[in-house]
Amino acid sequence: MQTRQLGSYEVREVGLGTWNIGADWGEVSDEEGREAVREALDAGITFLDTADVYGDGRSEKHIAHVLDERDASDDVVVATKAGRRLDPHVSEKYDYDHLSSFVDRSRENLETESLDLVQLHCPPTDAYYQPETFDALARLKEEGKIDAYGVSVERCEEALKAIEYPGVETVQIIFNPFRQRPAGLFFREAARRNVGVIVRVPLASGLLTGALSRDSTFPEDDHRNYNREGDAFDVGETFSGVPFETGLDAVEELERAVPADLTLAQFTLRWILDHDAVSAVIPGSTSPEHIRENVAASEADSLTQEQHGIVADVYDEYIREHVHHRW
C-alpha cells in the first residue's frame, strides 16, 4: 500500500475508521470489533481513527487491546477525538480543563502515556474563533500528553479557519463523490500549508458501496435510521447529507463508470485518493473481505479523465443542490 504524509507522520493511505466498532451502527460484539482491527493490521493498515465517544470509549479500548496483543503500538498511528463528551456541547467549554480531562481519559483507554494525534471533535463553529482553544491543545502537547493535534470539522469554513493556527497538523473532513466542495479552496490551502487531510465518511454511510437499496432497513440503534433528519447530530454525517432516495438514484448513474475490476466502493476510494491533498482515507467496516478490498484500492490505477467527468456530472445533476452550499 502507498504511504502519504499526515502532519508529522507517514502513514499508509488507506486507514480504518472505528466509529462502527464503538456504537451507532447496530450491534457489533466486542470480538467482532477487535477482529476488525486485527484484520486491518494484517492488511497493512498503519492508521486507525477513533474517538472517546465511540461507544463511550469502547472503540479506543478495542484498539488498545489489539495493539497490546500484537505489540504493535510503535508501528501504528492512532488518532482520537475530544470534545463531544461536553454536555451541553458549547464552544466555551472547549478549554484546557475540559480538554485535559478528555485527553487523560483517552490516554487511559488507549493505554498510552501520550496520544499520537488528538482532534477536536466537530465543535461548534465559534470554537474555531477562540485562540484559547488552540492554546489549550498546544499546552497539552508541551506537557507531553499528546504528540500532535488537529481538528475534525463539519464545514469547509471551519477547516479553513482551523489551519490558520500554526500548530494544527491535520484536518478530518467528509469528502467523497457526494461531498465535493473540499476539493476547492480548502484542499489548495491545506496543501499550501502542509496540513494533512483525513477523509472520513468516504462511502457515504454505505450508499457508495452499492449494497443499499430502496428496501434496505437499519436497526433502531443505527444512525442511518435515527439521524436521517439530523435529530441526533449533524445530518451531514448520515449518507453525507444526501436524501437517501436521491443517493440511490445517483449511485445507479455512477455505476456505469465503474470498471469491471473494481467494486463501487473501491472506485470511490480511488476517486478520493486521486486528489493529492488527501493524506489518508478511513473507511470503516467489520467485514474482513471489505477491509481487504478497501486496502486494495490503494494499488488500483488512477481513474481516467472520463471517469472523473462522470463523477462530476452525477454530482451536478443529483447531489450538488442538497449539499454544496451547506458544508
Salt bridges, closest charged atoms under 4 A:
GLU13 OE1 - ARG4 NE 2.63
ASP30 OD1 - ARG58 NH2 2.97
ASP30 OD1 - HIS62 NE2 3.52
GLU31 OE2 - ARG38 NH1 2.77
GLU35 OE1 - ARG38 NH1 2.99
GLU39 OE2 - ARG292 NH1 3.04
ASP42 OD1 - ARG70 NH1 2.97
ASP49 OD2 - LYS81 NZ 2.57
ASP56 OD1 - ARG85 NH1 2.61
ASP56 OD1 - ARG105 NH2 2.93
GLU69 OE2 - ARG38 NE 2.43
GLU69 OE1 - HIS65 NE2 3.52
ASP95 OD1 - HIS98 ND1 2.80
ASP104 OD1 - ARG107 NH1 2.75
ASP104 OD1 - LYS145 NZ 3.14
GLU113 OE1 - ARG107 NH2 3.62
GLU143 OE2 - ARG139 NE 3.18
GLU154 OE1 - ARG200 NH2 3.52
GLU164 OE1 - LYS161 NZ 2.93
GLU169 OE2 - LYS141 NZ 3.64
GLU189 OE1 - ARG192 NH2 2.86
GLU189 OE1 - ARG193 NE 3.39
ASP222 OD2 - ARG224 NH2 2.89
ASP234 OD2 - ARG155 NH2 3.47
GLU237 OE2 - ARG200 NH2 2.52
GLU245 OE1 - ARG214 NE 3.04
ASP249 OD1 - ARG214 NH2 2.24
GLU252 OE2 - ARG214 NH1 3.61
GLU253 OE1 - ARG256 NE 3.40
ASP274 OD1 - ARG270 NE 3.05
ASP274 OD2 - HIS308 NE2 2.88
ASP316 OD1 - ARG320 NE 2.90
